[in-house]
Every structure is written in structure tokens, then in C-alpha cells.
Amino acid sequence: MKKDVLVITSYFPPEIGAASNRIFQLATGLQHSDFNVSVLTPLPNYPTGKIFEGYRGKFKQVSVENNVTIHRLWVYASNSKNKLLRLMAMLSYSFSLVWFFAWNKIPKTVIVQSPPLIVAFTCMLFLRKKNRNLILNVSDLWPIAGLELGAFKKNFSYRVLEKIEHYNYKKASLILGQSEEILTHINAMFPEKTTFLYRNFPDFNVPEIVSPESQGKLKIVYAGLLGIAQGIYKLCNELKYDTIEFHIYGSGAEQHKIETFVAEHPELPVFYHGHVTRDVLHTVLMQYDVAIIPLLNRIYGSVPSKIFEYARLGLPMLYFGGGEGEFLIENHKLGWVAKSGDYNHLNSIISTISPFSEAQKRTIHKEAITHFDFNSQLERLKVLI
């Protein structure tokens, strides 16, 4: 008999991004194994801050996708920079969760995605019965990450968030962390807590690995969220374009600024291609020489999921974010590392890059198959669930 598991997340397809892909893959992976999986998530709204067409005007929606039952709940959608509006958005989803908990039978095993901290806190508080197996999946360390991004200051609000963070860890039966830094941080506070390194390893069919035709300039690509943390607009301003082209895919808070930059600098080989689906993107990426993975500031605990996805595609990477990601790139020989925040060093590294051959790209792909395998990781996790 299959074991019932409820996954609670703030992000899920058709929303885009690493968080959405991560939870979708976990849910479907468990469903294909020995589990009967259901998902609780808001009506889709990320990253636009508006409920997607087809879901508007609904209080809730229930559907079955890939044999997973998905409950989409009402949320006050907003991507405003106003902290009060963002708080209202998180609280609205928390209220919807409490309403769902009150009127529905909740399985013994529940996997909760964190952040958002407040949403995770709501789940840990209302589902904390002693016989329930609460699994906390920590993808970023908040509020520390918010402090490093400049979103928070060390004031009363920050201390409240720290207490919420500690409560969430305390009440969890098992904690999954996306990086070694996350697990080190948690084990320092709760040495007795059972933890598991759960990377965002992808699981998809890889397009044919080829080397793009050389047209003289190195073709660099960025694909993903165009948010403040990624700093793509600053990157556009800081790159030296003598020997490169820079191609951008994605959407987010900096999209308009990037579009304006491209329009105002027609003499520069910078191209914004908009947003494409993940499947299409995998094919599109094959035409580029190197993918850049930047972070505007080094964020403790953060390991961009793109590292594992691009490695599976055999795509060489230029990492510009600091922290644990640097170790992964260097240890597995996936590309190049530039000092975090040092644009002079970044341009210096770019000037030394030569396009990889098909054989070199296949070596990266083999490294990913060996060390970044989703199914073997899932098998190890299932023992703990």
C-alpha cells in the first residue's frame, strides 16, 4: 500500500524558476515510487505577482496532474517591493492553509518548503502533532539571506524572523538542505537534528550535445530569473564586449531595465530574447559557448540550481557568485570561476575562455550523470521518509 505524503509549497508549475521545478520533481519522483502524493500550493502568480489567466476569480482549484493531486488555494498575489504588501501576500496564503487544515484530513507525512519562513511557520505550528512526520525542505537560509541581500536590517523584525526560523527547525522531524552550508548552519543550532543534503538535481532528457558554429565572438548566455539578486542589469553595464556576445532569457524585476539597456545601446552585442519554456530553453542553450551564473552578492547557503541543470546539458559554466558554487564548478571541472563582485576579474577570465569541443561537453555531461543523479538521491531520501 502506498504511503500518503502531502507537499506544501509556495511555488509550483505552471510557475517558473528553480523552486517550482524542484518541488515538481520531488512530488512526481515520489509519486512514481512508493508514495501517494498531493500538493498544496497557491493559485499560480510567480513571478508576475498576478494570478495567471485561467485561474483568476477562483477561491481554490483541484486538479490531478501526473497522478499527483494538486490543491491550489487563494492568495493575495503581489510582487511589490513594499514590505507590507509582500507580508500580506504571505499571510494570505497562510490563512488559506489554516482553512485547508481545518477542513481536510492531513497525512501523517508532510513535506514543507522553506522559505517563505512565515508560510513554513504556519505549517509547523498547526501540524505539530507528535505522531506527524514533518519534513522541512530548506532551499535558502532566511533571514540571513535577506540580510545579505539588503532586504533586512538587524532590528526587532529581524529578531522575530530568527525566532521563527529556530521554531521551524525545532519542530521538524527531518530537515532537507540544498547545500552543505545550510546543513552546517542548522546543525550548529540543533546538533541532534536529522538532516539530509538534498540538491536540486534535474531529471530530463538531454538534447543532442553539439558545439555551436564559431562566428568569431564567444557567445555567453544567461537564462533564468531577472531579479535583484542575479544582478543582470549591472552585468550588462560591466561586461566588455570586444570579443563576446551576451544573450539573455528570462523575466523578473529587472526585465524592463534590461530591455531599455538593449534598446539604448544598439551598438553593443547584447540580446534579450524574453521568456521561453524550460523544454525549449534546453534546446536553445545548445547554441551557446558558455552559460554565466551570477549573483550580485555572495549569499551564504545559496547554491544555484543552474549548476546541475547546465552540467546535465554539457554546457560549460562561468560562475560569478561565490560560496559553495565555486567548489562545485572547480571540483567537477565544469568551467570557470570569477571572484564574486569583481567585474575586472570577470572580464579577465572571459578573455581567456575558448569554446569547448563536443568531447569536452560530453565529459561535463558524464560528470553530471555520475555525481548529480536525481534518482539515486531520491532512493536515499525515501529511506528517511
C-alpha positions in Angstrom: 0.0 0.0 0.0 1.3 3.4 -1.0 2.2 5.9 1.8 0.4 9.2 1.7 2.6 12.3 1.5 1.5 16.0 1.4 3.9 18.5 -0.1 3.3 22.2 0.9 5.0 24.8 -1.3 4.6 28.4 -2.3 5.8 27.7 -5.9 4.7 25.1 -8.4 4.2 24.8 -12.2 3.0 26.5 -14.3 5.1 28.9 -12.3 8.7 29.1 -13.5 12.0 29.0 -11.6 14.2 26.7 -9.6 11.8 26.5 -6.6 8.9 25.4 -8.8 11.0 22.9 -10.7 12.5 21.5 -7.5 9.2 20.7 -5.8 7.5 19.4 -9.0 10.4 17.0 -9.5 10.3 15.9 -5.9 6.5 15.4 -6.0 6.5 13.4 -9.2 9.5 11.4 -8.2 7.9 10.3 -5.0 4.6 9.6 -6.9 6.4 7.3 -9.3 7.9 5.4 -6.3 6.0 4.1 -3.3 4.0 7.2 -2.3 0.6 8.7 -3.0 1.4 12.4 -3.3 -0.8 15.5 -3.0 0.4 19.1 -3.2 -0.8 22.3 -1.5 0.2 25.5 -3.4 -1.3 29.0 -4.1 -3.1 29.8 -7.3 -0.1 30.4 -9.7 1.2 34.0 -9.7 5.0 34.0 -9.6 7.0 35.9 -10.8 4.4 38.4 -12.2 2.6 39.0 -8.9 -0.7 38.4 -10.7 -2.9 35.3 -10.8 -2.3 33.5 -14.1 -5.0 33.6 -16.7 -7.3 30.6 -16.4 -7.0 30.7 -12.6 -8.4 34.2 -11.9 -11.6 34.6 -9.9 -11.2 31.3 -8.2 -11.0 30.7 -4.5 -9.5 27.2 -5.0 -8.9 24.7 -7.7 -8.2 20.9 -7.5 -6.6 19.0 -10.4 -4.8 15.8 -11.0 -1.5 16.1 -12.9 0.9 13.3 -13.5 -1.2 11.3 -10.9 -0.5 14.0 -8.3 -3.5 15.7 -6.7 -2.9 19.5 -6.7 -4.9 21.8 -4.4 -4.4 25.4 -5.5 -5.5 27.9 -2.8 -6.4 31.6 -2.8 -3.6 34.1 -2.3 -3.4 37.8 -2.3 -0.8 37.9 -5.2 1.8 40.6 -5.2 5.4 41.1 -6.3 5.5 44.6 -4.9 8.7 45.9 -3.3 6.5 47.3 -0.5 7.3 45.0 2.5 3.8 45.4 3.9 2.2 44.1 0.7 4.7 41.2 0.5 3.8 40.3 4.1 0.1 40.4 3.2 0.7 38.1 0.3 2.5 35.5 2.6 -0.1 35.9 5.3 -3.0 35.4 2.9 -1.6 32.0 1.8 -1.0 31.1 5.5 -4.7 31.8 6.2 -5.7 29.7 3.2 -3.5 26.9 4.6 -5.1 27.1 8.0 -8.5 26.9 6.4 -7.5 23.8 4.4 -6.0 22.2 7.6 -9.3 22.7 9.4 -11.5 21.1 6.8 -9.3 18.3 5.3 -7.6 15.2 6.6 -3.8 15.7 6.6 -1.5 12.8 6.0 1.0 11.8 8.7 3.9 12.7 6.5 4.2 16.3 5.3 7.0 18.0 3.4 7.1 21.8 3.8 9.1 24.1 1.6 11.0 27.0 3.3 11.3 29.9 2.6 8.9 31.7 2.9 9.6 31.5 6.6 6.1 32.6 7.7 4.4 30.0 5.5 6.6 27.3 6.8 6.0 28.5 10.4 2.2 28.2 9.8 2.6 24.6 8.7 4.9 23.7 11.6 2.7 25.4 14.1 -0.7 23.9 13.0 0.7 20.4 12.1 2.9 19.8 15.1 1.2 16.7 16.5 3.7 14.4 18.0 2.9 11.5 15.7 3.3 13.5 12.5 6.4 13.3 10.4 7.2 16.9 9.4 9.9 17.3 6.8 11.3 20.8 6.2 12.9 21.4 2.8 15.2 24.4 3.3 16.4 25.9 0.0 17.7 29.2 1.3 18.7 30.5 4.8 16.3 33.2 5.8 16.5 35.7 7.4 20.3 35.6 6.8 19.9 35.7 3.0 17.6 38.7 3.3 20.3 40.5 5.4 23.0 39.8 2.9 20.7 41.0 0.1 20.0 44.2 1.9 16.3 43.4 2.3 16.5 43.3 6.1 18.3 45.2 8.9 19.2 43.7 12.3 16.2 45.1 14.1 13.2 43.8 16.0 11.6 42.4 12.9 14.8 40.5 12.1 15.0 39.0 15.6 11.3 37.9 15.2 12.2 36.1 11.9 15.2 34.4 13.6 12.9 33.1 16.3 10.5 31.8 13.6 13.4 30.2 11.8 14.5 28.4 15.0 11.0 27.2 15.7 10.7 25.7 12.2 13.9 23.7 12.7 13.0 22.6 16.2 9.6 21.2 15.1 10.9 19.4 12.0 11.4 15.6 12.2 13.8 15.7 9.3 15.4 18.7 7.5 16.5 18.7 3.9 19.1 21.3 2.9 20.1 22.4 -0.6 23.7 23.0 0.4 26.4 21.9 2.9 26.3 25.5 4.3 22.6 25.2 5.1 23.1 21.9 7.0 26.1 23.3 8.9 24.0 26.4 9.9 21.1 24.2 11.1 23.3 21.6 12.9 25.1 24.4 14.8 21.8 25.2 16.4 20.3 21.7 16.6 23.2 19.1 16.6 20.7 16.3 17.3 18.5 17.0 14.3 18.4 14.6 11.4 19.5 16.3 8.2 19.9 15.3 4.6 21.7 17.0 1.7 19.1 17.3 -1.0 20.4 19.0 -4.0 18.2 20.3 -6.8 19.4 17.6 -9.3 17.4 17.7 -12.6 15.9 14.7 -14.4 15.2 15.3 -18.1 16.1 14.0 -21.5 19.1 15.8 -22.9 19.1 17.2 -26.4 21.9 16.2 -28.7 25.2 17.7 -27.4 26.9 19.7 -30.1 29.3 22.6 -30.4 27.9 25.8 -31.9 29.3 27.1 -35.1 32.0 29.6 -34.4 31.3 33.1 -35.7 34.3 34.8 -34.2 32.8 36.0 -30.9 32.3 34.0 -27.7 28.6 33.5 -27.2 27.7 33.9 -23.5 24.1 33.2 -22.3 22.2 33.9 -19.1 18.9 32.2 -18.6 16.7 32.5 -15.5 15.1 34.9 -13.1 15.9 38.6 -13.9 15.8 39.6 -10.2 17.8 41.9 -8.0 19.9 39.1 -6.6 21.1 38.0 -10.0 22.3 41.5 -11.0 21.9 41.0 -14.8 21.3 44.7 -15.4 24.6 45.6 -13.7 26.3 42.8 -15.6 25.1 44.3 -18.9 26.8 47.6 -17.9 30.1 46.0 -16.7 30.9 43.4 -19.4 33.5 44.3 -22.1 32.0 43.3 -25.5 35.2 43.3 -27.6 35.2 39.6 -28.1 31.8 38.4 -26.8 28.0 38.4 -27.4 25.7 38.4 -24.4 22.3 36.7 -24.7 19.6 36.9 -22.0 16.5 34.8 -21.5 14.0 35.1 -18.6 11.7 37.5 -16.8 11.6 39.3 -13.5 12.0 42.6 -11.7 14.9 43.9 -13.8 13.3 43.0 -17.2 12.3 46.5 -18.1 15.7 47.9 -17.2 17.4 45.3 -19.3 15.1 45.9 -22.3 15.7 49.6 -22.0 19.5 49.0 -21.9 19.4 46.9 -25.0 17.2 49.5 -26.9 19.5 52.3 -25.9 22.8 50.5 -26.9 22.2 49.1 -30.4 25.9 49.2 -30.9 26.5 46.5 -28.2 26.0 42.8 -28.9 23.5 42.3 -26.1 20.3 40.5 -27.0 17.2 40.0 -24.8 15.1 37.0 -26.1 12.3 37.1 -23.5 11.0 34.1 -21.6 10.8 30.6 -23.1 9.6 27.3 -21.6 12.1 25.0 -19.9 12.0 22.4 -22.6 12.6 24.9 -25.3 15.4 26.5 -23.3 17.3 23.2 -23.1 17.4 23.1 -26.9 18.2 26.8 -27.3 21.1 26.7 -24.8 23.0 24.3 -27.1 23.8 27.1 -29.5 25.9 29.0 -26.9 29.5 28.5 -25.8 29.2 29.2 -22.1 26.5 30.0 -19.6 27.1 32.6 -16.9 25.7 32.1 -13.4 26.0 35.4 -11.5 24.9 36.6 -8.0 25.1 40.3 -7.3 26.2 39.4 -3.7 27.5 36.2 -2.2 24.6 34.6 -0.3 25.5 32.2 2.5 23.9 28.8 1.9 22.9 29.5 -1.7 23.9 27.1 -4.5 22.2 28.0 -7.8 20.3 25.1 -9.3 21.5 26.0 -12.7 24.9 24.4 -12.0 23.3 20.9 -12.0 21.0 21.6 -14.9 23.7 23.0 -17.2 26.1 20.2 -16.3 23.5 17.7 -17.5 23.3 19.6 -20.7 27.1 19.5 -21.1 27.1 23.3 -21.1 30.3 24.9 -19.7 29.7 27.5 -17.0 31.2 30.8 -15.8 30.4 31.1 -12.2 30.3 34.5 -10.6 28.6 34.1 -7.3 31.0 33.0 -4.6 30.4 30.4 -1.9 29.8 26.7 -2.3 29.0 27.0 -6.0 32.7 27.8 -6.6 33.7 24.5 -5.1 31.3 22.6 -7.3 32.5 24.2 -10.5 36.1 23.7 -9.7 35.9 20.2 -8.1 33.9 18.8 -11.0 35.7 20.8 -13.7 32.5 22.4 -15.1 34.0 25.6 -16.3 35.5 28.8 -14.8 35.2 30.8 -11.6 35.5 34.6 -11.3 35.8 36.4 -8.0 32.4 37.3 -6.6 31.7 41.0 -7.2 35.0 41.7 -9.1 34.0 42.7 -12.6 37.5 43.3 -13.7 38.4 39.7 -12.8 35.3 38.5 -14.5 36.3 40.3 -17.8 39.8 39.0 -17.4 38.6 35.4 -17.1 36.3 35.8 -20.1 39.2 36.9 -22.2 40.9 33.6 -21.6 37.9 31.3 -22.5 37.9 29.2 -25.6 34.8 27.3 -26.7 34.6 23.7 -25.6 34.7 20.8 -28.1 31.9 18.2 -28.2 34.2 15.8 -26.4 34.7 18.3 -23.6 31.0 19.0 -23.3 30.3 15.2 -23.1 32.8 15.0 -20.3 30.8 17.6 -18.3 27.6 15.6 -19.1 29.1 12.4 -17.8 30.2 14.1 -14.6 26.6 15.2 -14.1 25.3 11.7 -14.7 27.8 10.3 -12.2 27.6 12.9 -9.4 24.3 14.8 -9.9 21.8 11.9 -10.3 18.3 12.7 -9.1 17.0 9.1 -8.9 19.9 7.8 -6.7 19.4 10.8 -4.4 15.7 10.1 -4.2 16.3 6.5 -3.3 18.5 7.6 -0.4 15.8 10.1 0.7 13.0 7.6 0.6 14.7 5.5 3.4 14.2 8.5 5.7 10.7 9.3 4.7 
